[in-house]
């Protein structure tokens, strides 16, 4: 009687989990960063020129929420007051633009423009130092906070997540 051995198992390792982990841990490339920031830069320019639509205002506001979520994660810290100042400026702009009950583009005060430009530059600084997974986590957190306060998601936050998914 012969003892048959079970067939020898070959161990194969899928590269997909390793690739996924590497992509989640890598920083955004300059083209990915530029693509992610393009809608924000365009919306900021429209605000600066006093011709911003409500959607463009929302893109900037969403980015500030994401920036604040990144600040709360603790990866890039110490910028919170700049983001709060931009948030206050955006609130003032919204109040003036919606004074008639419907959105009408409004000019910005110098200080509002300064706060918003500083926050956008600092947000870019944040994004240059975060991995894909850290940015994705911040986008998800900001989106959840906006939804929990019955806010609308119009979306640089969602655009950022989509762009990051495409990049990986």
N, C-alpha and C positions, 0 to 999 in steps of 0.2 A: 504494500500500500504506500503510495507516495503522498507525501504531504505537499499540498499545493499552497503556495504562498499567495497572499493577495497581491494583485499587481502593484507595482511600485508607483506611488503617487508623485507626480511632478508638481512642484510648487511654482506657481506663476504669480508674479506680482504685477498688479495693474499699475500703470504709471499715472492713471487718472487721479487718484487721491493725492499723489505726490505733486502732480502738476497743479491741482486745485489748491493745495496748501502753499505751494510756492507763489502762485498768483495772488492768493489772499494776503500773503506776507510781504509782497513787493510794493514799493512806492509807485505812485502814478508816474508814467513817463511824461516828458514835456508835451508831446502831442495829445495825450489823454487829458492832461491838465488844461491845455489850451481849449480843447473841445468842451470840457466840463465848464470852464469859466466863460466861454463865448456868450451864452445867453445872459449871464449875469453882467458882463461888461456892457453889452448892448442895452440892457434894461437900465443900468446905471447912467449910461450916456443919455438915454431918453429922459430920465429924471432930471439930470443936470441941465438939459436943454428946455425943460418945462413942457415937454410934449408927451410925457409917459402915459400909457394906458393903465387901466387897473391891473391888467395881466402883467405888465412890466413892473409895476409897483409890487405885485405879489411875488414875482421872481426874486426881487431884491429882499423882500421880507422873509421869504422861505429860506434864502441863503443865510440870513442872519440867524434864523432858528437852527439851521444846521451848524453854523459856527458856534452858537451857544451850546449845542449838544456836544460838539467836539471839546469845548472848554470843560464841560462837566465830566467828560471821560477822563480828563487829567493827562492826556498825552501831550497836548500843547496847552500850557496854562498861563494865566496872568493877563489875558486879553479881554476878560469878561466885561470890564467897565466900558471899553470901546464898543463892544457889541450892544450893551445896554443903551449907550448914548445913541447909537444908530437906530435901535428899536424905538426909542422915544422920538427921534427925528422922523422916522417913518410913520409913526402914529400921528404926529402933527400934520404931515403931508396928507395922510389919508383923511383927516378931519377937514382940512381945507378943500380937498378935491371932492369930498362927498357932501359939502355944505348945502348944495341944492337938492340933495337926495339922489343924485346920479353923478357918476364919475365925470369930472371935468379937470383936465390937466392943469396943474398949478406950478408956479415958479417956486424954487426952493430958496430959503434963506441961506446965506453963506455958511452959517454954523451947521445947518442940516446937511448941506453938501459936504462939508468937511468931515462930519461924523460918518456919513455913508461911505465916502471915498476911503477913509481910514479903515473902516470895517471890511470893505471889499478887499483892500490890500492885505489886511491881516488874515482874512479868510483864505486868500491864496497862499499866504505863508503857512497856514495850518495844513492845507491840502498837500503842500509840497513835502510835508514831514510825516504824513500818515500813510499807512498801508491801505490796500483796497478794503480789507475787512474792517479796519477802524473807521474808514469813511462810510462804508455801508452801514455799520452799526449806528453811527451818528445820524445818517439820513433816516434810518428806520425809527430812531428815537424821536427825532424832530417831527416826522410824519405822524407818529403816534400822539405826541403832545398836541399837535395842531388838531387832529381828529377829536381828541378827548375834550377840547374846548369848543367843539362844534365849528371849527374853522374849515375853510375850503382848502383842498390841496390843489394848487395850480402850480406849476411845479417845476421849479428848478430842482427841488429835492428829489422828485421822482425822475427827472431828466438825469440828474447826477447818478442815481442808482442804475438807471438803464444804460447810461454811457459806461459806467464801470463794469456792468455785466457784459456789455459788448466787447469791452477791452480784454476781458479775461478769456 
